[in-house]
Amino acid sequence: MIHVDGRTLINFASNDYLGLSFHPAVCMGATGALAESVGSGASRLVSGDDPMLHRLEQKLAAWKGYEACLIVGSGMLANLGLLQALADRHCHCFSDKLNHASLVDGVRLSGAKAHRYTHLDTAQLEQQLQKHAADRRIIVSDGVFSMDGDCADVAELLSLAETYDTLLLIDDAHGTGTVGETGKGLSDMAGVAGHARLIEVGTFGKAFGSYGAFILATHELIEGLKQRQRTMIYSTALPVALIAAAETALAIIEKGNEVKQLQRNLHYFKAATADLAFMPSDTPIQPMMIGSDEKALSMAKSLADHGFFVPAIRPPTVPEGTARLRFTITAAHTEEQIDALIECLRDVL
Ligand SMILES: Cc1ncc(COP(=O)(O)O)c(C=O)c1O
């Protein structure tokens, strides 16, 4: 549920894909830690480096299948800091045109030479890699794309990274906890998690239900980030309540019930809307392309008037002329809620 302008609406917009933001065990985990302290008091390099951070980093690395992990304040801070630490004006970055703003800004702020390829067009990416040789190059892509719900071909990107001797940065903020049988995300599905060229970002703000982010890579790379990642070095560490919440969330995700429920709900939604013009997506992000901003806004308003919160996503978040309704399906939705949404959507259409 979400409260908007004095109304309570059923929320079909949240990235809280597993309903863990209000899961009693996750809330209890945070509350227990809160009883001891609210804030971490300093950055990790000063005095904010709580042992709980290290314990969770080890668990996340083991769960995702990487050598090492670094927890940072948020996904935005993870991507800005990572790119600033890895790239400089001598580096070339190759980015999908629909990458999340945090990756776009990270490339920009790093000062690297930027090359953008058409969304998911690995042939065009390969041409760019052939054309722009440099000592250090990074391919940068969302895993699950946040406004489209489609997925990068991580195996193909990694194969290009190997052929052309580059690093590959995948931000799987939306795939973590949602895609693959066990919710381990796209790198696990592609069987490439833990590869030495692959750096992966996940966040706690989506399927984990709280706030914060983590970076997964080799020991060597993570140790380098601890010395160079300014958004970690010069920013207050996450409060322990959030670390405790994320640790509990991870245990719940590993048990698998919520992930399975999410996948059942998604399957139910997709089967019931197969005749409607949704954009192709097998992830919990199910957008419907509308086109004009006005029409998307008016449809979102009609849905809200009937009790459903589905935002109209407009430029500059998405390219001009591609305003859309972005539905998200979560484990917390009931079949009755999904049925009611679809019935209303058909009326609005
Ligand atoms: C793909 C992607 N990366 C990064 C972020 C930023 O994460 P955070 O909200 O933790 O800053 C988002 C969030 O909206 C996202 O969709």
The ligand as an SDF file (V2000), in Angstrom:
LIG
                    3D

 16 16  0  0  0  0  0  0  0  0999 V2000
   20.0280    0.2320  -12.0040 C   0  0  0  0  0  0  0  0  0  0  0  0
   20.1490    1.1040  -10.7920 C   0  0  0  0  0  0  0  0  0  0  0  0
   21.3690    1.3380  -10.2840 N   0  0  0  0  0  0  0  0  0  0  0  0
   21.5350    2.1120   -9.1960 C   0  0  0  0  0  0  0  0  0  0  0  0
   20.4760    2.6890   -8.5530 C   0  0  0  0  0  0  0  0  0  0  0  0
   20.7090    3.5630   -7.3730 C   0  0  0  0  0  0  0  0  0  0  0  0
   20.5770    2.8440   -6.2000 O   0  0  0  0  0  0  0  0  0  0  0  0
   20.2760    3.5870   -4.8310 P   0  0  0  0  0  0  0  0  0  0  0  0
   18.8220    3.9270   -4.8450 O   0  0  0  0  0  0  0  0  0  0  0  0
   20.6780    2.6140   -3.7770 O   0  0  0  0  0  0  0  0  0  0  0  0
   21.1220    4.8260   -4.8090 O   0  0  0  0  0  0  0  0  0  0  0  0
   19.1990    2.4450   -9.0260 C   0  0  0  0  0  0  0  0  0  0  0  0
   18.0450    3.0060   -8.2670 C   0  0  0  0  0  0  0  0  0  0  0  0
   17.1480    3.5660   -8.6110 O   0  0  0  0  0  0  0  0  0  0  0  0
   19.0220    1.6560  -10.1870 C   0  0  0  0  0  0  0  0  0  0  0  0
   17.8050    1.4540  -10.7040 O   0  0  0  0  0  0  0  0  0  0  0  0
  1  2  1  0
  2  3  1  0
  2 15  2  0
  3  4  2  0
  4  5  1  0
  5  6  1  0
  5 12  2  0
  6  7  1  0
  7  8  1  0
  8  9  2  0
  8 10  1  0
  8 11  1  0
 12 13  1  0
 12 15  1  0
 13 14  2  0
 15 16  1  0
M  END
$$$$
